Amino acid sequence: MNLSSLNAVAVELVVGAWAVLLLSADLLQREARKHSLWAISGLGVLCAGAVLWWQQAWVGQHFGPMFVFDAFAAFFKGLFLLTALIVVLMTRVFTRLLPGNIGEFHLLIFSALLGMLVLASVTDLLLLFIGLELLTFSLYVMAAYLKTDKRSVEAGLKYLVLGSISSGFLVYGISLLYGAAGGTNFALVSRTFASGAVPPLAVAGMLLVMAGLGFKIAAVPFHLWVPDVYEGAPTPVVALLSVGSKMAGIVVLLRVLYGVFLPAQAVWGGVLAVLSAATMCYGNLAAIPQTNIKRLLGYSSIGHAGYLLMGLATATASGAQAVGFYLLAYLFSNLAVFFVVVLVGSLAGGDSLESYNGLSRRSPLLAATLFIGLLSLAGVPPLAGFSGKLLVLLAAVEGGRLWLAAIGAVNVAISLYYYLLIVRRMYLLPAASAPPIAADRLTRLVLFLLMAAIVGIGVFQEPFLQLIPSSRL
């Protein structure tokens, strides 16, 4: 290990060291002051972001090579840090609903963040598994964090059981690839697929790895955990699941599909296209009858996984760039929606859709934020979500999958229907009781910034597209 390798993992080292600092602060601070731990967590994420900016000069492969720092890794690490920062700010509002041990909750956010950062740079199947399990185990604990709430405990248990099964698929796939290639390094496995006649063992290993990663992004048929976990887990955890975990799964899929399995695109491209269609249709249709907003957003998340799979299925540089832009738009849109869900749930009580009746009169700012976030998720111009969906659909057409693009266009209309049902509740239906929902100055600032980002990314796409690596990995 040399100085260059240490510099390449500087962001991970900062996040790991800050987790230790959080643990020390939790042990040393008096209970009455632990509500301020969110500020320490937020400062840690900002410091990691500053290190990432400085780190751009240390591009290259390191540790074996098992770890790479490149433009792809830098872009997605930035998105992971941004996600963690917004989730920390959500936790600040949600703190009063946590049953003590606030420091441990922030520590788990940082351990999940560390797993996500590692996944952005992996070039070895073993390190991939380690990063993925670090992320997933943190989320297992966080999902069941409300120990006095039966739904939270059930959510954690279901997530653990089904997540363990998916990890089994992943490990078995890695073992088959190791047997076929003689190693776990991406370059070595890639040579096996580029050699001409790909052994059936390697194809089976590839499909099992894809199945294991399908669980992380909530793609059909690996989606069964989503509705119950989204409903029962603490809302900031659900936000981290819906954005951070999904993004991590897509990042790994981009690495392995475009960087390792590309010669077998004829096999996995068709599989992903079929899964994309099934995932979009199931997620959007199942969201329509929901009466709990977190379950509705869970099914919505499944639908969005279908659009991401559509971009991946093209196996083109434009498809990869479309997926990157879609994730950027999805980050701001979904976190804006979940920020409002956190505020309504913690300040007004309840996650039923009826809680949103007359929200525009109780808090015009929350209603406006939710309105813009939902329309962006639906793909309404000129918001960020519209640009993301348009790029993915164009990539599918360019890749010759017109039927898949047509299914995607139909699902835009379906999703718009159930999102507008929430908008109708906010602006047209009266509330049973109408006490105002007050938000403090920092919360209002965050909501304004999220709305500005959704509109800005949608209107000015080009500067953001230039940030996304478009070359094959």
RANOR-V960249 format. One record per residue. N is the residue number from 1. RES is the residue in one small letter. PHI is phi in radians with two decimals (none if undefined). Layout:
N	RES	PHI
N	RES	PHI
//
This chain:
1	m	none
2	n	-2.10
3	l	-1.09
4	s	-1.09
5	s	-1.17
6	l	-1.13
7	n	-1.13
8	a	-1.18
9	v	-1.89
10	a	-1.06
11	v	-1.11
12	e	-1.10
13	l	-1.15
14	v	-1.12
15	v	-1.13
16	g	-1.12
17	a	-1.15
18	w	-1.20
19	a	-1.12
20	v	-1.14
21	l	-1.08
22	l	-1.09
23	l	-1.09
24	s	-1.14
25	a	-1.10
26	d	-1.14
27	l	-1.30
28	l	-1.62
29	q	-1.36
30	r	-1.23
31	e	-1.00
32	a	-1.19
33	r	-1.84
34	k	-1.23
35	h	-1.13
36	s	-1.50
37	l	-1.09
38	w	-1.06
39	a	-1.18
40	i	-1.13
41	s	-1.10
42	g	-1.07
43	l	-1.11
44	g	-1.10
45	v	-1.14
46	l	-1.12
47	c	-1.09
48	a	-1.09
49	g	-1.11
50	a	-1.13
51	v	-1.15
52	l	-1.07
53	w	-1.10
54	w	-1.24
55	q	-1.30
56	q	-1.00
57	a	-1.38
58	w	-1.86
59	v	-1.30
60	g	2.58
61	q	-1.71
62	h	-2.52
63	f	1.02
64	g	2.31
65	p	-1.58
66	m	-1.99
67	f	-2.41
68	v	-2.25
69	f	-2.06
70	d	-2.47
71	a	-1.09
72	f	-1.07
73	a	-1.10
74	a	-1.10
75	f	-1.08
76	f	-1.31
77	k	-1.13
78	g	-1.08
79	l	-1.16
80	f	-1.12
81	l	-1.15
82	l	-1.11
83	t	-1.05
84	a	-1.09
85	l	-1.09
86	i	-1.19
87	v	-1.14
88	v	-1.07
89	l	-1.17
90	m	-1.10
91	t	-1.08
92	r	-0.99
93	v	-1.32
94	f	-1.47
95	t	-0.94
96	r	-1.17
97	l	-1.59
98	l	-1.42
99	p	-1.45
100	g	1.42
101	n	0.93
102	i	-1.12
103	g	-1.06
104	e	-1.12
105	f	-1.11
106	h	-1.16
107	l	-1.09
108	l	-1.17
109	i	-1.05
110	f	-1.25
111	s	-1.19
112	a	-1.13
113	l	-1.09
114	l	-1.07
115	g	-1.06
116	m	-1.12
117	l	-1.11
118	v	-1.10
119	l	-1.11
120	a	-1.20
121	s	-2.08
122	v	-1.24
123	t	-2.35
124	d	-2.57
125	l	-1.14
126	l	-1.22
127	l	-1.16
128	l	-1.02
129	f	-1.12
130	i	-1.11
131	g	-1.08
132	l	-1.16
133	e	-1.25
134	l	-1.07
135	l	-1.13
136	t	-1.22
137	f	-1.11
138	s	-1.09
139	l	-1.24
140	y	-0.98
141	v	-1.17
142	m	-1.16
143	a	-1.12
144	a	-1.76
145	y	-1.21
146	l	-1.46
147	k	-1.12
148	t	-1.54
149	d	-1.80
150	k	-1.04
151	r	-1.13
152	s	-1.19
153	v	-1.12
154	e	-1.10
155	a	-1.07
156	g	-1.09
157	l	-1.16
158	k	-1.11
159	y	-1.12
160	l	-1.14
161	v	-1.12
162	l	-1.22
163	g	-1.17
164	s	-1.15
165	i	-1.10
166	s	-1.13
167	s	-1.12
168	g	-1.09
169	f	-1.01
170	l	-1.11
171	v	-1.13
172	y	-1.11
173	g	-1.10
174	i	-1.09
175	s	-1.13
176	l	-1.17
177	l	-1.13
178	y	-1.11
179	g	-1.13
180	a	-1.37
181	a	-1.77
182	g	1.43
183	g	-3.06
184	t	-2.00
185	n	-1.20
186	f	-0.99
187	a	-1.11
188	l	-1.17
189	v	-1.15
190	s	-1.09
191	r	-1.10
192	t	-1.11
193	f	-1.34
194	a	-1.59
195	s	-1.34
196	g	2.04
197	a	-1.38
198	v	-1.40
199	p	-1.12
200	p	-0.96
201	l	-1.03
202	a	-1.21
203	v	-1.12
204	a	-1.09
205	g	-1.09
206	m	-1.05
207	l	-1.16
208	l	-1.22
209	v	-1.11
210	m	-1.10
211	a	-1.13
212	g	-1.08
213	l	-1.33
214	g	-1.06
215	f	-1.10
216	k	-1.16
217	i	-1.73
218	a	1.11
219	a	-1.57
220	v	-1.12
221	p	-1.72
222	f	-1.83
223	h	-1.83
224	l	-1.06
225	w	-1.35
226	v	-1.09
227	p	-1.04
228	d	-1.22
229	v	-1.20
230	y	-1.11
231	e	-1.26
232	g	-1.59
233	a	-1.27
234	p	-0.97
235	t	-1.04
236	p	-1.06
237	v	-1.18
238	v	-1.08
239	a	-1.08
240	l	-1.14
241	l	-1.11
242	s	-1.24
243	v	-1.89
244	g	-1.13
245	s	-1.15
246	k	-1.09
247	m	-1.10
248	a	-1.10
249	g	-1.09
250	i	-1.17
251	v	-1.04
252	v	-1.16
253	l	-1.05
254	l	-1.06
255	r	-1.08
256	v	-1.40
257	l	-1.26
258	y	-1.51
259	g	-1.79
260	v	-2.18
261	f	-1.69
262	l	-1.02
263	p	-1.06
264	a	-1.72
265	q	-1.03
266	a	-1.08
267	v	-1.46
268	w	-1.38
269	g	-1.12
270	g	-1.16
271	v	-1.08
272	l	-1.16
273	a	-1.12
274	v	-1.15
275	l	-1.11
276	s	-1.07
277	a	-1.09
278	a	-1.13
279	t	-1.19
280	m	-1.06
281	c	-1.13
282	y	-1.13
283	g	-1.06
284	n	-1.28
285	l	-1.22
286	a	-1.25
287	a	-1.27
288	i	-1.04
289	p	-1.46
290	q	-1.23
291	t	-2.02
292	n	-1.96
293	i	-1.17
294	k	-1.24
295	r	-1.16
296	l	-1.05
297	l	-1.19
298	g	-1.12
299	y	-1.16
300	s	-1.04
301	s	-1.08
302	i	-1.09
303	g	-1.03
304	h	-1.18
305	a	-1.04
306	g	-1.10
307	y	-1.14
308	l	-1.14
309	l	-1.13
310	m	-1.05
311	g	-1.14
312	l	-1.13
313	a	-1.11
314	t	-1.26
315	a	0.99
316	t	-2.11
317	a	-1.11
318	s	-1.17
319	g	-1.13
320	a	-1.12
321	q	-1.17
322	a	-1.11
323	v	-1.12
324	g	-1.09
325	f	-1.18
326	y	-1.03
327	l	-1.13
328	l	-1.09
329	a	-1.15
330	y	-1.13
331	l	-0.99
332	f	-1.21
333	s	-1.16
334	n	-1.22
335	l	-1.22
336	a	-1.10
337	v	-1.10
338	f	-1.20
339	f	-1.11
340	v	-1.18
341	v	-1.08
342	v	-1.06
343	l	-1.15
344	v	-1.15
345	g	-1.18
346	s	-1.55
347	l	-1.69
348	a	-1.87
349	g	1.49
350	g	1.69
351	d	-1.99
352	s	-1.27
353	l	-1.11
354	e	-1.12
355	s	-1.11
356	y	-1.72
357	n	-1.08
358	g	1.19
359	l	-1.08
360	s	-1.10
361	r	-1.55
362	r	-1.46
363	s	-2.76
364	p	-1.00
365	l	-1.18
366	l	-1.10
367	a	-1.11
368	a	-1.14
369	t	-1.10
370	l	-1.14
371	f	-1.05
372	i	-1.18
373	g	-1.09
374	l	-1.17
375	l	-1.13
376	s	-1.18
377	l	-1.08
378	a	-1.28
379	g	1.64
380	v	-1.60
381	p	-1.25
382	p	-1.73
383	l	-1.38
384	a	-1.04
385	g	-1.08
386	f	-1.08
387	s	-1.10
388	g	-1.08
389	k	-1.16
390	l	-1.07
391	l	-1.13
392	v	-1.15
393	l	-1.12
394	l	-1.13
395	a	-1.12
396	a	-1.14
397	v	-1.12
398	e	-1.07
399	g	-1.44
400	g	1.46
401	r	-1.88
402	l	-1.12
403	w	-1.09
404	l	-1.23
405	a	-1.09
406	a	-1.13
407	i	-1.10
408	g	-1.09
409	a	-1.14
410	v	-1.10
411	n	-1.22
412	v	-1.07
413	a	-1.16
414	i	-1.10
415	s	-1.14
416	l	-1.06
417	y	-1.06
418	y	-1.35
419	y	-1.20
420	l	-1.21
421	l	-1.09
422	i	-1.22
423	v	-1.04
424	r	-1.03
425	r	-1.07
426	m	-1.19
427	y	-1.88
428	l	-2.00
429	l	-1.66
430	p	-1.38
431	a	-1.48
432	a	-1.05
433	s	-2.37
434	a	-2.19
435	p	-1.25
436	p	-1.15
437	i	-1.81
438	a	-1.61
439	a	-2.12
440	d	-1.33
441	r	-1.11
442	l	-1.13
443	t	-1.09
444	r	-1.08
445	l	-1.08
446	v	-1.09
447	l	-1.12
448	f	-1.10
449	l	-1.15
450	l	-1.12
451	m	-1.12
452	a	-1.10
453	a	-1.16
454	i	-1.07
455	v	-1.25
456	g	-1.11
457	i	-1.16
458	g	-1.22
459	v	-1.44
460	f	-1.96
461	q	-1.29
462	e	-1.00
463	p	-1.04
464	f	-1.35
465	l	-1.10
466	q	-1.20
467	l	-1.34
468	i	-1.59
469	p	-1.07
470	s	-1.84
471	s	-1.38
472	r	-1.20
473	l	-1.42
//
